Amino acid sequence: MGGLPVFDKRRDGGSSQSHEAASQPPPKPAVAKPQPSVIGATLTIEGSLTGDEDIEIEGRFGGEIKLLKSRVVIGGTGDVTANVKAKTVTINGNANGDIEAGDQVEITATGSMKGDIRSPRVILHDGAKFRGRIDMEPDGIEEEQAPNVRAPRPPSKGDKAGDQPASLPSSKSDARAGG
């Protein structure tokens, strides 16, 4: 039988690729996500940190961190005394200061934080230590300054005394009567 074998076996025992597979371009390599910058466990930095890159802090940092489009990770050996503004913040070590995150703040079981958090999502794992306030409302500061008090609406011609809220007098005689 002199037919062609299904798989063209070479004498070295390997098989050749089919003509279709050989003519296709090689697959494009996956774009690697950039690795975060790391402040090592033996480093101490004081000052202001700004930019657009993710960072992992394993050492000591004091000052201010402003990475609005990025992720800040305080590693298990990290000790940060700073106000932090970032897209996401994860605390595995110690943090002292206020944190404002556009996406979320997460304090893991090994994390400890003293300060206020302002973020739409907050995750506190079992065992996490936290002392401070949490504000999960986008406009929480403005709402605290102006309490939500609704002004009574003026009565219309069709309104009856029973349509008014009980705490508002419907006429002058009701106001004098105390109810």
Secondary structure by P-SEA (a helix, b strand, c coil): cccccccccccccbbbbcccccccccccccccccccccccccccccccccccbbbbbcbbbccbbbbccbbbbbcccbbbcccccccbbbbcccccbbbbbccbbbbcccbbbcbbbbccbbbbcccccccbbbbcccaaaaaaaccccccccccccccccccccccccccaaaaaacc
